[in-house]
Every structure is written in structure tokens, then in C-alpha cells.
Amino acid sequence: MKIIIVGMAYPYRGGLAAFNERLSQEYVKNGHDVEVFYFHAFCQMHGRIFII
């Protein structure tokens, strides 16, 4: 299954960023295709994490 998580993520720190990071890792362990989108002042692509 393809899953998109929108919210705080690495490199940000804190509860939401940590939760979304762990959640995405668990989905990947279970065989899902996961992409994490989070907001940043610049538009660029960094690995599998899109910064928008």
C-alpha cells in the first residue's frame, strides 16, 4: 500500500516529528511504500522526504 504522511518530520525535533518518523518506519517494516511530506521555507527533494 502507498502511504503519505503529511506533518512534522526529521530534521525537526519534538513529539509530532518523532511520532511521524516512527510511524513511517513501522509502515516500511510492514512492507508499505511510505512518503513523508513536511513544510519548509524551500522547495526541494531530499531522499524520500519531500520538503514543501
Backbone bond lengths (Angstrom), bond angles and torsions (degrees), N, CA, C in turn:
res aa  C-N    CA-C-N  psi(-1)  N-CA   C-N-CA  omega(-1)  CA-C   N-CA-C  phi
1 M - - - 1.448 - - 1.529 107.96 -
2 K 1.317 116.87 141.06 1.456 121.52 175.02 1.523 108.73 -91.60
3 I 1.322 115.61 129.44 1.462 121.40 -176.53 1.524 108.56 -127.41
4 I 1.327 116.58 134.69 1.463 122.42 174.85 1.527 107.39 -116.78
5 I 1.317 115.63 128.55 1.468 121.83 175.89 1.523 106.61 -111.02
6 V 1.329 116.66 125.14 1.465 121.85 178.89 1.520 107.80 -112.94
7 G 1.319 116.23 121.11 1.459 119.97 -179.84 1.515 110.78 159.41
8 M 1.296 116.22 -168.42 1.460 121.80 -179.47 1.523 109.68 -67.49
9 A 1.344 116.18 143.37 1.461 121.88 179.39 1.523 108.64 -157.73
10 Y 1.333 115.78 176.03 1.459 120.89 176.88 1.520 108.65 -51.16
11 P 1.309 121.52 135.13 1.454 129.57 16.54 1.521 115.13 -91.50
12 Y 1.327 117.50 2.25 1.462 119.32 176.87 1.518 110.06 -66.79
13 R 1.343 116.77 153.57 1.451 121.45 178.98 1.517 108.82 -116.26
14 G 1.311 115.29 159.22 1.452 119.94 178.18 1.511 111.06 126.35
15 G 1.330 115.47 178.55 1.451 121.98 -173.82 1.515 114.61 -60.98
16 L 1.334 117.75 -49.02 1.464 119.90 -178.62 1.520 111.99 -65.90
17 A 1.327 117.05 -41.67 1.461 120.55 179.87 1.530 110.38 -64.38
18 A 1.323 117.16 -43.74 1.465 121.07 179.57 1.526 110.92 -65.10
19 F 1.330 116.84 -42.50 1.464 120.71 179.87 1.530 111.16 -62.92
20 N 1.332 117.02 -47.28 1.462 120.29 -179.24 1.526 111.45 -63.70
21 E 1.328 117.50 -36.96 1.458 121.17 177.85 1.531 110.49 -64.39
22 R 1.328 116.77 -47.85 1.471 120.07 179.19 1.521 111.91 -65.53
23 L 1.326 116.52 -39.26 1.453 120.89 178.74 1.530 110.57 -61.38
24 S 1.333 116.52 -46.24 1.464 119.44 -179.96 1.522 111.16 -64.84
25 Q 1.331 118.55 -37.68 1.465 121.27 177.95 1.525 111.38 -64.07
26 E 1.311 117.78 -40.28 1.465 120.94 179.15 1.529 111.05 -67.13
27 Y 1.331 117.14 -39.80 1.462 119.75 176.29 1.527 110.63 -60.79
28 V 1.332 116.79 -43.02 1.465 120.80 179.69 1.527 110.30 -63.87
29 K 1.330 117.36 -41.43 1.473 120.92 177.74 1.522 111.39 -59.27
30 N 1.327 116.61 -31.59 1.462 121.34 -179.83 1.526 112.49 -88.67
31 G 1.346 117.21 9.44 1.447 121.18 172.83 1.516 116.59 90.88
32 H 1.320 117.57 11.22 1.461 120.82 179.99 1.527 110.65 -89.38
33 D 1.322 116.77 155.38 1.462 123.49 174.85 1.529 107.09 -95.46
34 V 1.336 116.74 114.83 1.467 121.37 -172.31 1.521 110.47 -119.12
35 E 1.324 115.88 135.91 1.463 122.45 170.80 1.524 107.57 -125.85
36 V 1.333 115.22 139.05 1.459 121.03 -179.45 1.529 107.90 -113.60
37 F 1.327 116.90 126.50 1.457 122.55 176.54 1.523 108.14 -111.23
38 Y 1.332 115.70 133.55 1.458 118.64 174.48 1.523 109.44 -142.20
39 F 1.307 116.06 161.42 1.454 121.83 -174.20 1.519 111.65 -88.68
40 H 1.312 114.96 138.91 1.453 121.94 179.05 1.524 107.30 -151.74
41 A 1.298 117.45 162.34 1.454 120.81 -177.20 1.532 112.68 -69.76
42 F 1.325 117.54 -19.86 1.457 121.70 -177.76 1.518 110.35 -114.22
43 C 1.330 116.92 152.10 1.459 121.61 175.14 1.521 107.74 -102.30
44 Q 1.309 117.02 112.81 1.452 121.56 178.07 1.529 108.90 -156.92
45 M 1.307 116.16 167.05 1.458 119.94 178.19 1.509 107.60 -114.18
46 H 1.316 117.27 130.94 1.458 122.40 -177.67 1.510 108.24 -128.71
47 G 1.332 118.01 96.63 1.458 120.74 -177.72 1.513 110.62 63.92
48 R 1.325 117.67 -128.06 1.458 122.55 179.20 1.516 110.68 -97.03
49 I 1.319 118.12 2.88 1.459 121.22 179.29 1.518 108.20 -104.99
50 F 1.310 118.05 121.34 1.451 122.88 -179.46 1.523 109.43 -94.39
51 I 1.308 116.02 129.90 1.462 121.44 -179.73 1.522 107.02 -103.94
52 I 1.362 117.88 117.04 1.458 119.95 -178.84 1.515 110.74 -124.58
